[in-house]
């Protein structure tokens, strides 16, 4: 990101379920399986890496409340 860049409020999409094929040479789609899971892998953090911002804001379904998740190196955030 450049200074001041940000994602606007949005909803992540649904994606077909997938996994490695039995031979381990490619990816196959799992028919009838859909994933609504999102994952963020934190590779750096603002406390130790001299960065500012980077929080992820998660909203309730009705948009009335939110929580900000601050990046911390080595953590993963899963959400739907």
C-alpha positions in Angstrom: 0.0 0.0 0.0 1.0 3.6 -0.5 0.5 6.1 2.4 -3.2 6.8 2.9 -4.4 3.8 0.8 -7.3 1.8 2.3 -10.0 -0.7 1.4 -13.5 0.7 1.6 -16.2 -1.2 3.5 -17.1 -4.3 1.5 -18.2 -7.9 1.7 -15.8 -10.7 0.6 -17.1 -13.1 -2.0 -17.9 -16.8 -2.0 -15.5 -19.2 -3.7 -15.7 -22.8 -4.9 -14.1 -25.3 -2.5 -10.8 -26.6 -3.8 -8.0 -28.8 -2.7 -4.9 -30.6 -4.0 -5.6 -33.5 -6.4 -4.7 -37.0 -5.2 -1.4 -36.9 -7.2 -0.4 -33.6 -5.6 0.2 -32.1 -9.0 -2.7 -29.6 -9.2 -5.9 -28.3 -7.7 -9.3 -29.8 -8.1 -12.7 -28.1 -7.4 -15.0 -29.8 -4.9 -18.4 -29.9 -6.6 -21.2 -28.5 -4.5 -18.8 -27.0 -1.9 -18.6 -23.2 -1.4 -16.3 -21.4 1.0 -17.2 -18.1 2.6 -14.1 -18.0 4.7 -11.5 -15.3 4.4 -8.0 -15.4 5.8 -5.4 -12.7 6.4 -1.8 -13.7 7.2 0.1 -11.1 9.1 3.7 -11.0 7.9 4.6 -7.8 9.8 3.2 -5.5 12.4 3.2 -1.9 13.2 4.6 -2.2 16.7 8.0 -3.7 15.7 8.3 -2.9 12.0 7.8 0.9 12.2 4.5 0.8 10.2 1.3 2.7 10.9 -2.2 1.5 10.4 -3.0 -1.9 8.8 -6.0 -2.6 11.0 -8.8 -4.8 9.7 -12.3 -3.5 10.6 -14.9 -6.2 10.9 -18.6 -5.1 11.0 -21.6 -6.8 12.4 -24.2 -8.0 9.8 -26.5 -5.1 10.5 -23.6 -2.6 10.3 -24.2 -1.1 13.8 -21.0 -2.2 15.4 -17.4 -3.1 14.5 -14.1 -4.3 15.9 -10.7 -3.3 14.7 -8.1 -6.1 14.5 -4.5 -4.8 14.8 -1.8 -6.7 12.8 0.6 -8.8 14.8 3.3 -10.7 13.0 2.8 -14.5 12.8 -0.9 -14.4 13.4 -3.7 -15.3 11.0 -7.2 -13.8 11.0 -10.1 -16.1 9.9 -13.6 -14.6 9.3 -16.8 -15.1 7.4 
